[in-house]
Amino acid sequence: MIISQTLLEKYNKPVPRYTSYPPANFFKDNFSEKEYEMAIINSNNQKPNNISIYIHIPFCKKICHYCGCNNSNMRKSSEIRTYVDAIINEMKLCFSKLDKNRKISQIHYGGGTPNAIEVDYLKEINNFILSSFNTIENPEIAIECNPSLLNEKYIEGLMEAKFNRFSIGIQDFRPDVLKIINRDASYIPVKELISLLKYTNPKHSVNLDFIYGLPLQSIDSFAKTIEKAVDTKADRIVTFSYAHVPWVNKAQKILEKIGLPSEQDKINMFKSAHDILTSNNYDTIGLDHYALKTDSLSIAQKEKQLHRNFQGYCTRDTTGQVYAFGVSGITQLESAFIQNTKDIDEYIATINKKTFACSKGYILNNNETIIRNIIDQIMCNRFLNYSEFAELINIDRNLLDNFISPAIPQLRELAKDGIIEMNDKGIKVYDEHLLFIRNVAASFDPLLINTNKTFSKPV
């Protein structure tokens, strides 16, 4: 991959990550419980019909300095019990308003550190979910894990809880880098860990997550980390750009004092990792994900059927409207976003009153729904064929022009710079310029006009 310095200077500007549209910092405060209830009820008659469930476990045994997620230091066992009870009670509130004929296609645990709590709690939650609804034939039941907390007994418990996809937060293989970011290395050697996670079923999927742009990392050291990752033959490998947002997470100031790699070094880390992975049987998925050519994500992308939500990339088969439970969880419905309160004690107290703990939300109008679908199509499948897209979302082709026309000047500039191919039929993002795919998506976003919202750079 060759990236022009001129293009970097021009396009490496803050833009949304577009894990949602509108981005989460556009959500509105004081979203009412009544609005939430109506959004849930309305979702029964919207697409996709499948149910996707997100569970947020905020607790961590150690807080990593780089993390911008909503997390909390580990609490007493009695308080963990109270939190799990609140999650189940929140699900009862929500499930009572969902059509029981709908099926679960995806369950995802994020954090925090989901595997920081006893595995029996995870079994209990999964048992409640799976006894409440039927599932599609092969539902994805995923969990984000800190590998330093995974031993053979805990892995056995994860199998009993029916997990079949595991997202392992390695971040870096270098002990000195891990020490600086306050993270421990994997308890079990990673290659052996993957074998254990696939022992009961070789079809179990394992992805390894890495971060580039951390203190002490160099272009050469991160390349060696990715080469080691390739050697594990993980199904998916993710290379996240470290987002330095100390106004969100004050602990990041510690890393700032130690010293962060230069922007140019970060770019070269990205390029090096991309080249290593794509020359070793991995396809690029979106901007920063990679999957083996036999993986379902690679197949879905080739068939232009890749999708994305807050839980990450997924196939159309596992796509569902997302119902989130736990502190700070974001429910992602066809026409609404709702975020729970970020305060653990407030969350528990509110749920114990048998009311929803929502704090922010956003109801999309029809125009925003169309913009969201355009951005999703670009971010996931790297192209937009105007006629095919109009047919896909069932709108008149001429009506679609109302959303395309405002983006034309910026698209022409992107085409002039060789980032996209552009003609009367649509646009396509060139593979060698995927780094700027967020800029392409942003061309269609009217919310960015005169906004005071802050975002991170692509690299």
Secondary structure, DSSP 8 states (H G I E B T S, - for coil): ----HHHHHHH-S-----SSSS-GGG-EE---HHHHHHHHHHHTTSS--SEEEEEEE-EESS--TT--S--EE---HHHHHHHHHHHHHHHHHHHTTS-TT-EEEEEEEEES-GGGS-HHHHHHHHHHHHHHSEEEEEEEEEEEE-GGG--HHHHHHHHHTT--EEEEEEE-S-HHHHHHTT----SS-HHHHHHHHTSS-TT-EEEEEEEES-TT--HHHHHHHHHHHHHHT-SEEEEEE----TTT-TTHHHHHHH----HHHHHHHHHHHHHHHHTTTEEEETTTEEEETTSHHHHHHHTT-EEEETTEEEETTT--EEEEESTT-EEE-SSEEEEE-S-HHHHHHHHHTTS--EEEEEE--HHHHHHHHHHHHHHHHSEEEHHHHHHHTT--HHHHHHHHGGGHHHHHHHHHTTSEEEETTEEEE-GGGGGGHHHHHHTT-GGGTT---------
